[in-house]
Amino acid sequence: MFNVKLTLPAPASLRLLFALIAVFFGLSAGGAAGRDAIKAVPVADDAASLRIARALRTAGDPRSAVQIYRRMVAAKGSTPDIQLEFGQVLMAAGLFDEAISVFTAIPPTSGIGAEAQFGLARAQLQMNQPAQALALIDRAIAMAPANPHILIGRGVALDRLGRHPEAQASYRAALAITPRSIAARNDLALSLALSGRSDEAIAILSPIARSADATAADRQNLAFIYGLKGDGSAALALSRVDLDEATAQANAQFFVAAAGGPAR
């Protein structure tokens, strides 16, 4: 069973950066299950080890998955593809310095050089280094100009630098490749709101946040945008869908305060 916790975080990411509500999913017994799984896997059985590591990551227990990857790499080394997975799992576990070391070790000519550069960029963003992240992303785009995930990441870095029109162009470039991308549409809406274009942002995000498939993050992004617009009642109504009353009230007040105006 998944436990969902919604809190007031510091601004750290767009989805990873701008959503002022972060959603964390974790298995209630994931740590113990992960340790038991690790003990049961022979180091020599790489295929079984990988299956369990990937399952742990999917289940929301990246720290246990990290232990399996470390054991495999220490025992036999690894291919660039496995190194990339290892770096991504380290990122999910919040081990950014180690992830940087792993991504840096992937040869640029390995065929996944763009993804490795993007992994490095994501780590730099997590460590609040958007200028360094942007330089890495531009290298990745030179290798893979039509990769929508990297284009979205470029938008995130640009937004972090306050370069919102350029960020929006990057999100739109990603949408030209994958028009149904929820990630690109979310980030475009948030970027528009941050640049004072709340009505456009609401028009983009409202159909997503009010759909049957909407996530808590989608709804709270829209609540944030309503708050930036100064519409505290709409922000509160959306916050109440996922949060207890006290937290919903606090969030709505925070969102409107962030916009610098009184709630309506």
N, C-alpha and C positions, 0 to 999 in steps of 0.2 A: 504494500500500500504506500502511495506517495503522500508525503506531507508537504504542503505548500506554505512557504513563509514569505510574506510581503512586508517589506520594511522601508523606512526612509533612508536611502543611502546617500553617500557623497557622490557627486557627478563623476562617473568613471568611464562610461561608455555609451554609445548610441546603441540602443539595445544593449550593448556593452558600454554605453557612454552617456547618452542623453536621457534615457528613461529614468526619471527620478524615483521610480519604483523598480526594484530589482526582484526577480522571481527566482528562488532557489529550490531545486527539486532534490530530495535525498531519500534513500531507502532507510526505513527505521532501523533495520538490522544490517545495513550494508557493510559496515566495517567488519563485523564478526564473520559474515558470510564471505567477504573478500579474503580475509586471512585464512579461513578454512580452505577456500578454493586454491589459494596459492600453495598451501602445504600439500595439496593433493596432486599437483602437476609436476611430473618429472621434468627437469631442466632439458633433458635430451629431446623431449617431444615438443618441437617447435610449433607444430600445427595445433596441438591441444593448448599449448600456452597462449598462442595468439587468439584462439577462439575464446578462452576464458578472459583474457585481458580486454578484448573488444566487448564482451558481454558485460564486464564490470564497468567499463566506461559508459556503455549505453544505459546501464542501470543506475548511473549516478554515483559511482564509487571510483573516481579516477585515481585516487591515491593508492588504492590496492592494485589497480592496473599498472601504475608506475612501477611498483615493486617487481611485477612480472617482466616488464620491458627491461628494467635494469639488469635482472638476472640473465635474461636472454642475451643482451648486448655484452655483458661481462663474460659470459661463457663462450660465445661464438662470434661476436661481432654482429653486424646486421647489414642488410641492403639499404640503399637510400630510401626506399618506400617505407621500410620499417622504422628507419630513423625519423622520417616525417611523422608517422603515427606517434612515435615516442614523444616527439616535440609537442604535438597537438595534445597528447594526454597530459604532459607536464603543464601546458598552458591551462588545461581544465582544472588541474590540481592547484593552480596558483603558484607554481614553481618556475617563475619567469626567468630567473638567472640561469637555471639549468636548461630551460628550454632554449635560451639564446645559444648556449654552448652546443646543443644538439643540432639546431638549425644551421649554425655556422659551419658545422662539420660536413654538411651535405654538399657535394661538389656541384658547382653551378651548371656543369654540363651533364648532370645525371638524368635529365629529362623531367625532373621535378624542381628545377632550380627556381622557377617562378613561385611555386608554393612554399619553398624554403624561405625565400626572401619575404614573402607575405607573412610567414610565421614569425620571422624576426620583427617585422613591422608591427604585428599584433602585440608582441611582447613589449616593444617600445611604447605603444599606446597605453598599455596597462601600467607602465612605469612613468606615465605622464611626459613622454618625450615625442610630441606629435611631429616636430620638424624632422627628427631623425626617422620617424616612421614614414613620413611622406617620401623622403629620399629613397628608402628601401622599396616602397610601393611603386615608385616610378621605375625602378630597376625591374621589378616584377612585371609591370605592364609592358615594358620593352620586350620582355620574353614572351608574354601571353597577353596581347592587347585586347582580346575578346573574352577574357575571363571575368564574368560579372561579379564574382565574390571579391576579386581584387579591386575592381572599379568601385564597389560599395565601400571597401576599406579605404580607398583613396578619399572618398567623400567624408568618411569619419575623421580622417586626419585633417582634412581641410576645414571641416567644421570646428574641430578642436583649436585650429589656428585662427578662427574667426573669419575665414574666407568662404562665407556661405554661398554666394553665387557660383563659385567654382565647384563647391561641394555638390550643389544641386545639379550642375551640369554632369558631374560624375555619376550621380544616382540615375539621372535620365539616360545616360549612356548604358548603364547596366540594364535599365528597363527596356531599352531598345533591343537588347539581346534576349532578355527573359521578361517579357511584359507582365507575367503573373507573379513576379517575385514579391512576396510579402515583406521581406527584409528591406528591399530597395524602396518600396512604397512607404514603409514605416519611417525609414531614415530620411527620405525626401520630405515627408510631412513634418517631422521634427525640425529639420533644417529650415524649412519655410517658416515655421512658427518662431524659431529663434531669430530669424531676420525680419520679424514683424508682419509676416503674411499669414496670420492665423486662419483667416477664412479659407484660403487655398488649402492650408494644411488640414483643416477639418473636412473639407470636401474630399480629400484623398483618403484620409484615415477612417472617417466615420463608417463607410461601408464595410471596412475590414473589422473594426472594433465592435460593430453591432451585428456581425454575422454569426451564424450558429457555430462556426469553426473558430471564433475569436479566442485568443488566449488572454490570460490576466494581464500580460505585458501589453498587448494591443489596447486593451481598455484603459490601462493606466497611462499609456502614452497619450491617448486621446484626452483623458482627464487633465494631464499636464498641459496640453495645448489649450484646452478650455480655460485652465487657470491662467496661462500666459495672456489669454485674451481678456481676462478679468471676469470671466463668467464662473463665479464660485459655485453657484447652484448646480450647473451642469457638471462641473468637476466633482462635486460631492456626490451627485447621483451615480456617476460612473465608479467612483472610488468605493461606494457602498456595495457594489456587486461582488467585490473580492475581499474587502477588508472589514474588520469589526468597526463599530461606529466611532470609537475614539480615534482610531488610526485614520479612518476616512476623513473625519473632521480636521485632524491635524494636517493630512496631506492636502486637502482642498485649501486650507489657509496658507500652507507653505507655497503651493503653486501660485496662488494669486499674489502673495507677497513677493515671489520671485519676479513677477511681472511689474512690480512697483506701483500697484494700484489697489483700491478697495474692492472687496468682493461685491458682486451684484446678487 
